[in-house]
Amino acid sequence: MSDPTAATNVSPDYSRSFFGHPRGLATLFMTEFFERFTYYGLRAMLVLFLAASATGANPGFGVDGATAGAVYALFTGAAYL
């Protein structure tokens, strides 16, 4: 007679895995990857957009470099906090 309190071994279902990990981990990875990609991409373009001339084919805000750097620093600090 078998012991009803004994643990039973259940083998994992590898047919629904992604390189040995659960499928949801791939979704989590891609979500985090694209969130970081857009954050760092927009952060890099922020100073360029602020310092670009207000007139022309690709207008920006036309602020000087020091002000653009200060806005960038405030944005980065606020995002960090």
Biotite code that builds the C-alpha atoms (Angstrom):
import biotite.structure as struc

atoms = struc.array([
    struc.Atom([0.000, 0.000, 0.000], chain_id="A", res_id=1, res_name="MET", atom_name="CA", element="C"),
    struc.Atom([1.348, 3.410, -0.865], chain_id="A", res_id=2, res_name="SER", atom_name="CA", element="C"),
    struc.Atom([1.741, 6.268, 1.585], chain_id="A", res_id=3, res_name="ASP", atom_name="CA", element="C"),
    struc.Atom([-0.924, 8.982, 0.858], chain_id="A", res_id=4, res_name="PRO", atom_name="CA", element="C"),
    struc.Atom([1.298, 11.687, 2.393], chain_id="A", res_id=5, res_name="THR", atom_name="CA", element="C"),
    struc.Atom([4.240, 10.953, 0.090], chain_id="A", res_id=6, res_name="ALA", atom_name="CA", element="C"),
    struc.Atom([5.040, 13.562, -2.544], chain_id="A", res_id=7, res_name="ALA", atom_name="CA", element="C"),
    struc.Atom([4.544, 12.536, -6.131], chain_id="A", res_id=8, res_name="THR", atom_name="CA", element="C"),
    struc.Atom([7.013, 13.469, -8.811], chain_id="A", res_id=9, res_name="ASN", atom_name="CA", element="C"),
    struc.Atom([5.414, 15.399, -11.642], chain_id="A", res_id=10, res_name="VAL", atom_name="CA", element="C"),
    struc.Atom([7.535, 15.953, -14.698], chain_id="A", res_id=11, res_name="SER", atom_name="CA", element="C"),
    struc.Atom([7.384, 19.457, -16.199], chain_id="A", res_id=12, res_name="PRO", atom_name="CA", element="C"),
    struc.Atom([5.677, 20.008, -19.528], chain_id="A", res_id=13, res_name="ASP", atom_name="CA", element="C"),
    struc.Atom([8.587, 21.021, -21.780], chain_id="A", res_id=14, res_name="TYR", atom_name="CA", element="C"),
    struc.Atom([6.369, 21.331, -24.831], chain_id="A", res_id=15, res_name="SER", atom_name="CA", element="C"),
    struc.Atom([5.322, 24.809, -23.586], chain_id="A", res_id=16, res_name="ARG", atom_name="CA", element="C"),
    struc.Atom([8.797, 26.035, -22.662], chain_id="A", res_id=17, res_name="SER", atom_name="CA", element="C"),
    struc.Atom([11.128, 28.597, -24.227], chain_id="A", res_id=18, res_name="PHE", atom_name="CA", element="C"),
    struc.Atom([14.710, 27.320, -24.027], chain_id="A", res_id=19, res_name="PHE", atom_name="CA", element="C"),
    struc.Atom([13.838, 25.576, -20.770], chain_id="A", res_id=20, res_name="GLY", atom_name="CA", element="C"),
    struc.Atom([12.029, 28.595, -19.297], chain_id="A", res_id=21, res_name="HIS", atom_name="CA", element="C"),
    struc.Atom([8.295, 29.288, -19.016], chain_id="A", res_id=22, res_name="PRO", atom_name="CA", element="C"),
    struc.Atom([6.707, 30.956, -22.076], chain_id="A", res_id=23, res_name="ARG", atom_name="CA", element="C"),
    struc.Atom([5.721, 34.007, -20.035], chain_id="A", res_id=24, res_name="GLY", atom_name="CA", element="C"),
    struc.Atom([9.390, 34.809, -19.486], chain_id="A", res_id=25, res_name="LEU", atom_name="CA", element="C"),
    struc.Atom([9.812, 35.549, -23.205], chain_id="A", res_id=26, res_name="ALA", atom_name="CA", element="C"),
    struc.Atom([6.935, 38.037, -23.050], chain_id="A", res_id=27, res_name="THR", atom_name="CA", element="C"),
    struc.Atom([8.396, 39.611, -19.936], chain_id="A", res_id=28, res_name="LEU", atom_name="CA", element="C"),
    struc.Atom([11.832, 39.888, -21.559], chain_id="A", res_id=29, res_name="PHE", atom_name="CA", element="C"),
    struc.Atom([10.516, 41.490, -24.750], chain_id="A", res_id=30, res_name="MET", atom_name="CA", element="C"),
    struc.Atom([8.379, 43.974, -22.796], chain_id="A", res_id=31, res_name="THR", atom_name="CA", element="C"),
    struc.Atom([11.330, 45.031, -20.652], chain_id="A", res_id=32, res_name="GLU", atom_name="CA", element="C"),
    struc.Atom([13.669, 45.140, -23.666], chain_id="A", res_id=33, res_name="PHE", atom_name="CA", element="C"),
    struc.Atom([11.489, 47.499, -25.682], chain_id="A", res_id=34, res_name="PHE", atom_name="CA", element="C"),
    struc.Atom([10.696, 49.649, -22.642], chain_id="A", res_id=35, res_name="GLU", atom_name="CA", element="C"),
    struc.Atom([14.445, 50.171, -22.048], chain_id="A", res_id=36, res_name="ARG", atom_name="CA", element="C"),
    struc.Atom([15.069, 50.664, -25.784], chain_id="A", res_id=37, res_name="PHE", atom_name="CA", element="C"),
    struc.Atom([12.531, 53.472, -26.068], chain_id="A", res_id=38, res_name="THR", atom_name="CA", element="C"),
    struc.Atom([13.577, 55.100, -22.786], chain_id="A", res_id=39, res_name="TYR", atom_name="CA", element="C"),
    struc.Atom([17.268, 55.318, -23.693], chain_id="A", res_id=40, res_name="TYR", atom_name="CA", element="C"),
    struc.Atom([16.475, 56.235, -27.291], chain_id="A", res_id=41, res_name="GLY", atom_name="CA", element="C"),
    struc.Atom([14.248, 59.149, -26.302], chain_id="A", res_id=42, res_name="LEU", atom_name="CA", element="C"),
    struc.Atom([16.721, 60.215, -23.641], chain_id="A", res_id=43, res_name="ARG", atom_name="CA", element="C"),
    struc.Atom([19.454, 60.430, -26.268], chain_id="A", res_id=44, res_name="ALA", atom_name="CA", element="C"),
    struc.Atom([17.267, 62.468, -28.624], chain_id="A", res_id=45, res_name="MET", atom_name="CA", element="C"),
    struc.Atom([16.019, 64.880, -25.946], chain_id="A", res_id=46, res_name="LEU", atom_name="CA", element="C"),
    struc.Atom([19.067, 67.170, -25.945], chain_id="A", res_id=47, res_name="VAL", atom_name="CA", element="C"),
    struc.Atom([19.237, 67.134, -29.744], chain_id="A", res_id=48, res_name="LEU", atom_name="CA", element="C"),
    struc.Atom([15.575, 68.135, -29.996], chain_id="A", res_id=49, res_name="PHE", atom_name="CA", element="C"),
    struc.Atom([15.879, 70.858, -27.373], chain_id="A", res_id=50, res_name="LEU", atom_name="CA", element="C"),
    struc.Atom([18.988, 72.369, -28.962], chain_id="A", res_id=51, res_name="ALA", atom_name="CA", element="C"),
    struc.Atom([17.698, 72.217, -32.563], chain_id="A", res_id=52, res_name="ALA", atom_name="CA", element="C"),
    struc.Atom([16.731, 75.475, -34.196], chain_id="A", res_id=53, res_name="SER", atom_name="CA", element="C"),
    struc.Atom([13.098, 76.512, -33.879], chain_id="A", res_id=54, res_name="ALA", atom_name="CA", element="C"),
    struc.Atom([12.897, 77.084, -37.637], chain_id="A", res_id=55, res_name="THR", atom_name="CA", element="C"),
    struc.Atom([13.709, 74.770, -40.495], chain_id="A", res_id=56, res_name="GLY", atom_name="CA", element="C"),
    struc.Atom([12.642, 71.403, -41.813], chain_id="A", res_id=57, res_name="ALA", atom_name="CA", element="C"),
    struc.Atom([13.016, 69.676, -38.415], chain_id="A", res_id=58, res_name="ASN", atom_name="CA", element="C"),
    struc.Atom([12.202, 72.341, -35.825], chain_id="A", res_id=59, res_name="PRO", atom_name="CA", element="C"),
    struc.Atom([13.114, 71.959, -32.191], chain_id="A", res_id=60, res_name="GLY", atom_name="CA", element="C"),
    struc.Atom([12.835, 74.228, -29.176], chain_id="A", res_id=61, res_name="PHE", atom_name="CA", element="C"),
    struc.Atom([15.888, 76.307, -30.040], chain_id="A", res_id=62, res_name="GLY", atom_name="CA", element="C"),
    struc.Atom([17.280, 76.573, -26.509], chain_id="A", res_id=63, res_name="VAL", atom_name="CA", element="C"),
    struc.Atom([21.008, 76.958, -25.836], chain_id="A", res_id=64, res_name="ASP", atom_name="CA", element="C"),
    struc.Atom([23.191, 73.968, -24.989], chain_id="A", res_id=65, res_name="GLY", atom_name="CA", element="C"),
    struc.Atom([23.438, 74.739, -21.264], chain_id="A", res_id=66, res_name="ALA", atom_name="CA", element="C"),
    struc.Atom([19.657, 74.901, -20.848], chain_id="A", res_id=67, res_name="THR", atom_name="CA", element="C"),
    struc.Atom([19.195, 71.727, -22.885], chain_id="A", res_id=68, res_name="ALA", atom_name="CA", element="C"),
    struc.Atom([21.737, 69.975, -20.659], chain_id="A", res_id=69, res_name="GLY", atom_name="CA", element="C"),
    struc.Atom([19.962, 71.202, -17.530], chain_id="A", res_id=70, res_name="ALA", atom_name="CA", element="C"),
    struc.Atom([16.596, 69.915, -18.779], chain_id="A", res_id=71, res_name="VAL", atom_name="CA", element="C"),
    struc.Atom([18.240, 66.600, -19.645], chain_id="A", res_id=72, res_name="TYR", atom_name="CA", element="C"),
    struc.Atom([19.759, 66.372, -16.158], chain_id="A", res_id=73, res_name="ALA", atom_name="CA", element="C"),
    struc.Atom([16.433, 67.166, -14.499], chain_id="A", res_id=74, res_name="LEU", atom_name="CA", element="C"),
    struc.Atom([14.641, 64.561, -16.630], chain_id="A", res_id=75, res_name="PHE", atom_name="CA", element="C"),
    struc.Atom([17.240, 61.884, -15.892], chain_id="A", res_id=76, res_name="THR", atom_name="CA", element="C"),
    struc.Atom([17.204, 62.693, -12.178], chain_id="A", res_id=77, res_name="GLY", atom_name="CA", element="C"),
    struc.Atom([13.408, 62.619, -12.019], chain_id="A", res_id=78, res_name="ALA", atom_name="CA", element="C"),
    struc.Atom([13.286, 59.311, -13.887], chain_id="A", res_id=79, res_name="ALA", atom_name="CA", element="C"),
    struc.Atom([15.847, 57.863, -11.486], chain_id="A", res_id=80, res_name="TYR", atom_name="CA", element="C"),
    struc.Atom([13.913, 58.981, -8.430], chain_id="A", res_id=81, res_name="LEU", atom_name="CA", element="C"),
])
